[in-house]
Amino acid sequence: MHRRTARAALLVGGVALFAASCGGDDDDDSAKDAGASGSGDPVTIEWWHIQNNDPGLSLWEDIAAEFEDEHPNVTIKITVYENEAFKTAIEPRLQAGEPPDLFQSWGGGELTAQVDADLVQDITDDVDPWVDTLNEAAVKTYQVEDRQYGIPFDLGMVGFWYNKDLFAQAGIDEPPATWDELLEDVQTLKDAGITPIALGEGDKWPGMFWWAYLALRLGGPEALLEAGETGSFDTEPFIQAGEHLADLIALKPFQAGHMAAVWDGAGGQAATIATEDAAFHLMGQWAPGTQQANSPDGEGLGDKLGWFPFPEVDGGEGAPTDGFGGSNGFAVGRDAPPEAVEFLEYISSRDVADRWGKSNSGILPVVIGSEESVTDPALQEVLAARGEATFMQLYLDQAYSPELGEVVNDAVEQLYAGQASPEDVAQTITDAAGG
């Protein structure tokens, strides 16, 4: 594992960075004036994104059409994939050295690997006039050695989305504040005949979220930082994370077929919550939009939906304000025309950010001041937690190199399948990381 990749594993966290969400220049006309660097010759921008459900799907289409209207020489060719399908489809393009001009990125170790392979473009100087209008923590996620290779449009954190009505039916008055309380609530829900948790372990990364958050609560930021530097995941916090997760798995809290279920799609994790066939799940800020798209009436849970942070773990070194999450954004392919960066500026305008916020789709915009556009109470709770975060760990399958991220997901999946012990999981990841 490259040490530069390990150091890039961490989304820079801290109150000072998240405080950058306040204030700033609200002038959104700069994007509409973009175009000076373009040649005026016909240009096609190939844009791959993963907003495959409305409102995001239609919103991105509208944004592209607006940019085309203001730049008659530009055609934006959009390709849309579901999250996992995108990862499969992009790989041969990257291996061939032919990345799209703009494509979905989560930053971190995967972006670092793309920089090392000369697949993405250094846009530091191009975005310098306006990048300071964006949340600093989100922006840093798309930097490698202080150079900018992409731009975020979203920043959030993983937490629990729950059905208030199902909790009430089971007699649970408030969300759990500790891990022990969460286990008790799981049993209470089971006793009431309610499936406690939805999980799409067929995609593997949803199950990894549990293990990673437990490791953060048990070991604190120091444990994650040290593992990222040394590659040693066989230390006590990571083994204990597996032990606590095994305690949960032993309660059999998940819906039938969870090992084959996907995140987004019929019978998947989001759909199980949307159809009220499970009481809660652990997922990022995009959950409400995906649940809505997978609901029978297309309306989602509405006022029934609540959110709470990952609980404390007794004896753990981590603070309740230590978060786990990340950002959605776009990397710039190495051969992208100047107009692609101009389109990124348009995407990054206050007007576009406010439209995302008002959609209450789960996208939490990063343009400074746009937080005010988010009106959904549950999403406002996520924003509040984001603002109070003292540390933020990037998703482990994005933080590290693509190869190590895959090992993390696979190893944790074996714990859910009952085919590996907590020690096995930690050792497998350590071996792959060279710790």
PyMOL commands that set and color helices and strands:
alter all, ss='L'
color gray80, all
select helices_A, chain A and resi 3-7+15-21+31-33+56-70+83-95+108-116+124-127+131-133+136-140+164-169+179-191+201-203+205-230+236-250+269-274+287-293+302-304+338-347+350-359+370-373+377-388+396-399+402-416+422-433
alter helices_A, ss='H'
color red, helices_A
select strands_A, chain A and resi 43-49+74-80+102-105+143-144+147-148+150-157+159-163+280-283+305-308+322-332+391-394
alter strands_A, ss='S'
color yellow, strands_A
deselect
rebuild
show_as cartoon
